[in-house]
């Protein structure tokens, strides 16, 4: 069902930023700055009465859904826990874990960090001043003049022949688009280059990491499970397609959305020739006129087999439609980048020798600077702050994993440079740069350095997609409390109930007392429904909350969720006496 849900949840997997970032970052948290409750007329209740009501709600949800529940509600002005249930027990956080990644990214990388994608040359060509009104960066005349060693390699410039080498360097930008990459590569044409006799190298300065542990295999073919493990990302490593049939019970066909390269063409990469991507389907659509009930479940569903070497196999069925949009992960990003560069150069009428897909290389490596000294074009990503906002608003897994890798790589460099690290820190520094280890250890380390007690949390990725993640309500509340008083308040970047992101349309977020007042991060996967955040309540000031529900049976998910039950109570909460 996850494969089907990914098609039908555009808020979760859309590429477009759903809100105006300037407005989101600029939200004023007056209740956090001044935690005094608003005077409200009407009867009040005691804390004991509130706790009794929430205990009854918890008991009812537990009985109806037979799920595991945890909650923690904290009042800022009195620094008081109003209610807690199983708050020390560990739960799968799903995407609420992105709050860990957000805090660590802004602390380690800073608010203005950028990911750079570059085109670099080993030798000068002509004046190195292509005519363009776009964001290109060209080497200075002094830099060109000083590069005497490589100048002699360049011959026949008048004919557009370049005898130097070209580096296309990916820097881990999680939102790099194919349009931006085409524009970068076009800088070669604007210089007048028509033929490249040297080597073309596609590489990344990102230390490669394995796929995070605990990701479910049938997530890996869907865009929210797209790999970013080597820093090469184009269009979030996701392709759009459509599955359709002319009639019910007939085999469907897959049609790709328009794309600038032929992704089904055969390419010769590393001595082997094969299609870049290949799509096969035996799936069909069927008509079902029976109403769905608890006793009459429709067992018709689509299945995506594990994607191996770019082969996508879809089987199964879907009911009462003749088409479905697909969002398919690109599982071979290095080969995809090879094909993209090759076809783009062909469209620019630039001939070249075979392209080399290199291992990731360090930007600060002296050999790289010596061999590719000339920067002719560069694209900068959005800042860390902007990326964090978009990650939280859209629950974007690609951004989350990119930020995690960047944090781990930067900390590893810092730890290797200092002579005063402890043995355990030295061991971790080695792990961060080791291809066989997961970089997620840095999240708990960074949060611990900020004084937050999360050491016992089990964190295996940056997005929360892993089933191995385990955190408790106290750890999540600690991060919320830290952010509520931080100079750069991440809580203001969370989706706003009834307005933005993943909290924009659901009915529970549109009710009076919640709409416009609640800012939160949701986290959902099969059997998991969580929400954390801040509520600027009418009568009781600023409330921080953590609501976790795990092990929900699909056959009982039509019953009221714990999140909805708690929010319904908080929406109408009278003043506490």
C-alpha positions in Angstrom: 0.0 0.0 0.0 3.0 2.4 0.5 3.6 2.2 -3.3 0.0 3.3 -3.9 0.0 6.0 -1.2 3.1 7.6 -2.7 1.1 8.2 -5.9 -1.8 9.8 -4.1 -0.1 12.1 -1.6 1.2 15.1 -3.5 1.6 17.1 -0.3 4.1 14.5 0.9 6.1 14.0 -2.2 5.7 17.1 -4.3 8.8 18.8 -5.6 7.3 22.3 -5.3 7.7 24.3 -2.1 4.2 24.6 -0.8 4.5 27.9 1.0 6.1 31.2 0.7 9.4 30.7 2.6 9.7 34.4 3.6 6.3 34.3 5.3 7.1 31.1 7.1 10.5 32.1 8.4 9.0 35.4 9.5 6.2 34.0 11.6 6.1 35.8 15.0 6.0 33.6 18.0 4.6 36.1 20.5 3.5 33.4 22.8 7.0 32.0 23.0 8.5 35.4 23.7 5.7 36.2 26.1 4.2 33.1 27.6 1.4 34.7 29.4 -2.0 33.2 28.5 -4.7 35.2 26.9 -7.5 36.2 29.2 -10.5 34.1 28.3 -14.0 34.4 29.8 -15.7 31.2 30.9 -15.3 28.4 33.4 -11.9 27.0 34.3 -10.7 23.5 35.2 -8.1 22.1 37.5 -5.0 20.3 36.4 -6.3 17.2 38.0 -9.5 17.4 35.9 -7.4 17.9 32.7 -5.3 14.9 33.5 -8.4 12.8 34.1 -9.9 13.8 30.8 -6.7 13.0 28.9 -6.3 9.7 30.7 -9.8 8.7 29.7 -9.0 9.7 26.0 -5.8 7.7 26.1 -7.7 4.7 27.5 -10.4 4.9 24.8 -8.0 5.2 21.9 -5.9 2.3 23.3 -9.0 0.2 23.5 -10.4 1.1 20.1 -7.1 0.8 18.1 -5.1 -1.6 20.3 -2.1 0.5 19.5 0.9 1.8 21.6 0.5 5.4 22.9 2.8 8.0 24.3 2.2 11.7 25.0 3.7 14.6 26.8 2.2 18.1 27.1 4.3 20.9 28.6 3.2 24.5 29.5 5.9 27.1 28.8 4.9 29.9 31.2 4.8 27.7 34.3 7.5 25.2 33.0 5.1 22.4 34.0 4.3 19.0 32.5 0.5 19.0 32.3 0.2 15.4 31.2 2.4 12.5 30.3 1.8 8.9 29.3 4.5 6.4 28.5 6.8 9.3 28.0 10.0 7.3 28.7 9.0 4.4 26.4 10.6 4.2 22.9 8.7 4.6 19.7 9.3 4.8 16.0 9.3 8.5 15.3 8.9 8.5 11.5 9.3 12.0 10.1 9.1 13.8 13.4 12.7 12.8 13.7 13.5 15.5 11.1 13.5 18.0 14.0 16.8 16.3 15.1 18.3 16.8 11.7 17.1 20.4 11.5 18.6 21.4 14.8 21.9 19.7 14.0 22.2 21.1 10.5 21.7 24.7 11.6 24.2 24.3 14.5 26.9 22.5 12.5 26.6 23.9 9.0 25.3 27.3 9.9 22.4 29.2 8.4 24.2 30.3 5.2 25.8 27.0 4.1 25.4 26.2 0.4 25.9 23.1 -1.7 27.8 24.0 -4.9 27.6 22.3 -8.3 30.5 23.3 -10.6 32.0 23.0 -14.0 35.8 23.2 -13.8 38.6 23.1 -16.4 42.2 21.8 -16.2 43.5 24.5 -18.7 42.3 27.8 -20.0 40.4 28.2 -23.2 40.1 31.5 -25.0 39.1 34.4 -22.8 37.0 32.3 -20.4 34.3 34.9 -20.6 31.1 33.3 -22.1 28.3 35.8 -22.7 25.5 35.1 -20.3 23.2 37.0 -18.0 22.9 34.0 -15.7 24.7 32.8 -12.6 28.1 31.8 -14.0 31.4 32.3 -12.3 34.5 32.8 -14.5 38.2 32.6 -13.7 40.1 35.9 -13.5 42.6 36.9 -16.1 45.3 36.7 -13.4 44.3 33.1 -12.6 44.5 32.2 -16.3 47.9 33.9 -16.8 49.4 32.1 -13.9 48.4 28.7 -15.1 51.5 28.4 -17.4 51.9 24.7 -17.1 48.6 23.8 -18.7 48.4 26.6 -21.3 50.5 24.7 -23.7 48.0 21.8 -23.7 45.4 24.0 -25.5 45.6 23.9 -29.3 43.3 24.9 -32.1 41.1 27.2 -30.0 39.9 28.9 -33.2 38.3 25.6 -34.2 36.7 25.1 -30.9 39.0 22.2 -29.9 39.8 21.9 -26.3 42.6 19.6 -25.3 42.2 19.9 -21.5 40.1 18.0 -19.0 36.6 18.9 -17.8 35.2 18.2 -14.3 31.5 18.2 -13.6 31.5 18.3 -9.8 28.3 17.5 -7.9 28.3 19.0 -4.4 25.3 17.3 -2.9 22.7 19.9 -3.7 19.4 18.0 -2.9 17.3 20.3 -5.1 19.4 20.6 -8.2 17.1 20.5 -11.3 17.9 19.2 -14.8 17.3 22.8 -16.1 20.1 24.1 -13.8 22.4 21.3 -14.8 21.8 21.9 -18.5 22.6 25.6 -18.0 25.9 24.8 -16.2 27.0 22.4 -19.0 26.0 25.0 -21.6 28.9 27.2 -20.3 31.2 25.0 -22.3 29.4 25.9 -25.5 29.3 29.6 -24.6 33.1 29.5 -24.3 33.2 28.3 -27.9 34.2 24.7 -27.1 33.0 22.3 -29.8 35.3 19.3 -29.2 36.8 18.0 -25.9 39.9 15.8 -26.5 40.7 15.5 -22.8 38.9 13.6 -20.1 35.4 14.4 -18.9 35.1 13.5 -15.2 31.8 13.3 -13.3 32.4 13.3 -9.6 31.2 14.4 -6.2 33.0 15.8 -3.2 30.5 13.9 -0.9 31.8 10.9 1.0 29.7 8.0 -0.1 27.6 6.3 2.5 25.4 3.1 2.3 21.6 3.2 2.2 20.5 3.9 5.8 19.8 0.7 7.8 16.2 -0.2 8.4 14.7 1.3 5.2 12.0 -1.1 3.9 12.8 -2.6 0.5 9.5 -1.6 -1.1 10.2 2.0 -0.2 13.3 2.1 -2.3 11.6 2.3 -5.7 9.5 5.3 -4.6 10.7 8.9 -4.7 10.6 9.3 -0.9 13.1 6.5 -0.7 15.4 7.8 -3.5 19.1 7.3 -2.8 21.4 10.3 -2.3 24.3 8.3 -0.9 27.0 9.6 -3.3 26.0 13.3 -3.5 24.8 13.1 -7.1 21.2 14.3 -7.2 19.2 15.5 -10.2 15.5 16.3 -9.8 15.7 14.7 -6.4 16.6 11.4 -8.2 12.9 11.0 -9.1 11.0 10.5 -12.3 7.3 11.1 -13.0 5.3 8.6 -15.0 1.8 7.4 -15.6 0.3 3.9 -15.5 -2.7 3.6 -17.7 -4.9 1.2 -19.6 -7.6 1.7 -22.2 -10.1 -0.7 -20.6 -10.6 -2.6 -17.3 -8.8 -5.9 -17.0 -6.4 -5.1 -19.8 -2.6 -4.9 -19.2 -1.5 -1.4 -18.5 1.3 0.7 -20.0 3.8 3.0 -18.4 4.4 6.4 -20.0 7.1 8.7 -18.7 6.5 12.4 -18.3 8.5 14.6 -20.7 12.2 14.7 -19.8 15.2 16.2 -21.7 17.0 12.9 -22.1 16.0 9.4 -23.3 16.2 7.4 -20.1 15.4 4.2 -21.9 18.3 4.4 -24.4 21.1 1.9 -24.1 24.4 3.4 -22.8 27.8 1.9 -22.7 29.0 2.6 -19.1 32.1 1.0 -17.6 32.4 -1.4 -20.6 28.8 -2.6 -20.5 26.0 -1.5 -22.7 22.4 -1.6 -21.4 19.3 0.5 -21.1 19.6 3.2 -18.4 16.1 2.4 -17.1 13.7 -0.3 -18.2 10.0 -0.5 -17.3 7.8 -3.6 -17.4 4.3 -4.0 -16.2 1.7 -6.8 -15.9 -0.6 -4.6 -13.8 -4.2 -4.0 -14.7 -7.2 -2.0 -13.5 -10.5 -3.5 -12.5 -14.0 -2.4 -11.8 -15.3 -3.0 -8.3 -18.9 -1.9 -7.6 -18.9 -3.3 -4.1 -18.6 -0.8 -1.3 -15.6 -1.2 1.0 -16.4 -2.1 4.5 -14.4 -3.6 7.4 -15.7 -7.0 6.4 -15.4 -6.4 2.6 -11.9 -5.1 2.0 -10.6 -4.7 -1.5 -7.5 -6.8 -1.8 -6.5 -5.3 -5.2 -3.2 -3.5 -4.9 -0.2 -2.6 -7.0 3.3 -4.0 -6.3 6.7 -2.7 -7.3 9.4 -5.4 -7.2 12.8 -4.4 -5.9 14.5 -2.2 -8.4 17.8 -3.7 -9.6 20.1 -2.0 -12.2 17.3 0.4 -13.3 14.7 -2.4 -13.9 11.2 -1.5 -12.7 8.6 -4.3 -12.6 5.0 -3.4 -11.6 2.4 -6.0 -11.0 -1.0 -6.3 -9.3 -4.1 -4.3 -9.9 -5.9 -1.1 -8.9 -9.6 -0.5 -8.6 -12.1 1.9 -10.2 -9.6 4.0 -12.3 -7.9 3.6 -15.6 -4.8 5.6 -14.8 -2.4 6.4 -11.9 0.5 8.9 -11.6 3.8 7.3 -10.6 6.8 8.7 -8.7 9.7 6.4 -9.3 13.1 6.7 -7.6 16.3 6.7 -9.7 18.3 4.0 -8.1 21.5 4.4 -10.2 22.2 8.2 -9.9 25.8 7.9 -11.1 24.8 6.2 -14.4 21.9 8.6 -14.7 24.3 11.5 -14.5 26.5 9.9 -17.1 23.6 9.6 -19.5 22.4 13.1 -18.8 25.8 14.7 -19.4 26.3 12.7 -22.6 23.0 13.6 -24.2 23.3 17.2 -23.1 26.7 17.5 -24.7 25.3 16.0 -27.9 22.5 18.5 -28.0 25.1 21.3 -27.6 27.0 19.7 -30.6 30.1 19.1 -28.4 32.0 16.0 -29.3 34.1 14.3 -26.7 36.1 11.3 -25.5 34.4 8.7 -23.2 33.1 10.1 -20.0 34.6 8.9 -16.7 32.4 8.4 -13.7 35.0 9.0 -11.0 34.9 8.1 -7.3 34.0 11.0 -5.0 36.8 13.5 -4.6 37.4 16.1 -1.9 37.1 19.7 -3.0 39.9 20.7 -0.6 42.2 18.0 -2.1 45.3 19.7 -3.4 45.5 17.4 -6.5 42.0 18.4 -7.5 42.9 22.1 -7.2 46.1 21.5 -9.2 44.3 19.6 -12.0 41.1 21.6 -12.2 42.1 25.1 -11.2 39.6 27.0 -13.4 36.0 27.4 -12.3 33.8 28.4 -15.3 30.3 27.9 -14.0 28.7 27.3 -10.6 25.2 26.8 -9.2 24.6 27.4 -5.4 21.8 25.7 -3.6 19.5 27.5 -1.2 20.9 28.2 2.2 20.8 25.7 5.1 18.0 27.8 6.7 15.9 27.7 3.5 16.6 23.9 3.0 15.6 23.2 6.6 12.4 25.1 6.2 11.5 23.2 3.0 12.4 19.9 4.6 10.1 20.5 7.5 7.3 21.9 5.4 7.3 19.1 2.8 8.7 16.4 5.0 11.4 16.0 2.3 13.5 12.9 2.8 16.1 13.8 0.2 16.9 17.1 1.9 17.1 15.4 5.3 19.6 12.7 4.2 21.6 15.3 2.3 21.9 17.5 5.4 22.8 14.5 7.6 25.6 13.5 5.3 26.9 17.1 5.2 26.9 17.3 9.0 28.8 14.0 9.3 31.3 15.0 6.7 32.0 18.3 8.3 32.3 16.9 11.8 34.6 14.2 10.6 36.9 16.9 9.1 36.8 18.9 12.3 37.5 15.9 14.5 40.5 14.8 12.4 41.9 18.3 12.5 41.9 18.7 16.3 44.5 17.1 18.5 42.4 17.1 21.7 39.5 14.8 20.8 38.7 11.8 23.0 39.2 8.3 21.9 35.5 7.8 21.4 35.3 10.9 19.3 38.3 9.8 17.2 36.6 6.5 16.6 33.4 8.3 15.5 35.4 10.6 13.3 36.7 7.6 11.5 33.2 6.1 11.2 31.9 9.3 9.6 34.3 9.0 6.7 34.0 5.2 6.4 32.0 3.9 3.5 30.8 1.0 5.6 29.3 3.0 8.4 26.1 5.1 8.7 26.6 8.8 9.5 23.5 9.1 11.7 25.5 8.9 14.9 26.3 12.6 14.5 22.7 13.6 15.3 22.7 12.4 18.9 26.3 13.6 19.3 25.4 17.2 18.2 22.3 17.3 20.3 24.2 16.0 23.3 26.7 18.8 22.9 23.8 21.3 23.0 22.9 19.9 26.4 20.0 17.7 25.2 19.8 14.2 26.7 19.2 12.0 23.6 22.1 9.6 24.0 19.9 6.5 24.4 17.9 7.3 21.3 18.5 4.9 18.4 18.9 7.0 15.3 19.9 5.4 11.9 19.0 8.1 9.4 18.2 11.8 9.0 14.6 11.5 7.6 12.9 9.1 10.0 12.2 6.6 7.2 14.1 3.8 8.9 12.2 1.3 11.0 15.2 1.0 13.3 14.8 4.5 14.7 13.6 4.7 18.3 13.1 7.8 20.4 10.9 8.8 23.4 8.7 11.7 24.1 11.1 13.3 26.7 13.8 13.4 24.0 11.5 15.1 21.5 10.3 17.5 24.1 13.8 18.5 25.0 14.5 19.5 21.4 11.2 21.5 21.3 12.1 23.3 24.6 15.6 24.1 23.3 14.2 25.5 20.1 11.5 27.5 21.8 14.2 29.7 23.4 16.8 29.5 20.6 17.9 32.6 18.7 16.8 31.1 15.4 13.5 29.4 16.3 12.9 26.3 14.2 9.4 26.1 15.6 8.4 29.0 13.4 9.5 27.0 10.3 7.2 24.1 11.0 4.0 23.7 9.0 1.1 25.8 10.3 -2.3 24.1 10.9 -4.8 25.0 8.2 -2.2 27.0 6.3 0.9 25.2 5.1 2.8 22.0 4.4 1.6 18.7 5.7 -0.9 20.4 8.2 -2.7 22.4 5.6 -5.9 20.4 4.7 -6.8 17.8 7.3 -10.0 18.5 9.2 -8.4 18.2 12.6 -6.1 21.1 11.7 -9.0 23.3 10.5 -11.0 23.5 13.7 -11.1 26.6 15.9 -8.4 26.6 18.5 -6.0 24.7 16.3 -6.1 26.5 12.9 -3.3 29.2 12.7 -2.4 28.4 16.3 -0.6 25.1 15.9 2.8 24.6 14.3 3.9 21.0 14.1 5.8 18.2 12.4 3.8 15.1 11.6 5.3 11.6 11.1 3.4 8.8 9.4 4.2 5.4 7.9 2.4 2.1 8.1 1.4 1.6 11.7 2.7 5.0 12.8 0.9 8.3 13.4 2.9 11.0 15.3 2.8 14.7 15.8 5.0 17.1 17.7 5.0 20.9 18.0 3.7 24.0 19.7 0.2 25.2 20.3 -0.4 28.9 21.1 -3.6 28.2 23.0 -6.4 30.6 23.7 -6.4 30.3 27.4 -3.2 28.7 28.6 -0.4 30.3 26.7 2.2 28.3 24.8 1.9 24.5 25.0 4.6 22.2 23.7 3.4 18.7 22.9 4.5 15.2 21.7 1.9 12.7 20.6 3.1 9.3 19.4 1.1 6.3 18.3 2.7 3.1 17.0 1.7 -0.4 16.0 -1.6 0.7 14.5 -3.3 -2.2 12.7 -4.5 -1.2 9.2 -7.8 -2.9 10.1 -8.3 -0.4 13.0 -7.0 2.8 11.5 -10.5 4.0 10.7 -11.0 4.5 14.5 -10.1 7.9 15.9 -6.3 8.4 16.1 -4.5 9.5 19.3 -3.3 12.7 17.5 -6.9 13.7 16.6 -8.2 12.8 20.1 -5.6 14.9 21.9 -5.9 17.8 19.5 -9.7 17.9 19.8 -9.3 18.2 23.6 -6.6 20.9 23.4 -8.7 22.9 20.9 -11.4 23.6 23.5 -9.2 23.5 26.6 -10.5 26.1 29.2 -8.2 28.1 31.5 -6.4 26.0 34.1 -6.8 27.1 37.6 
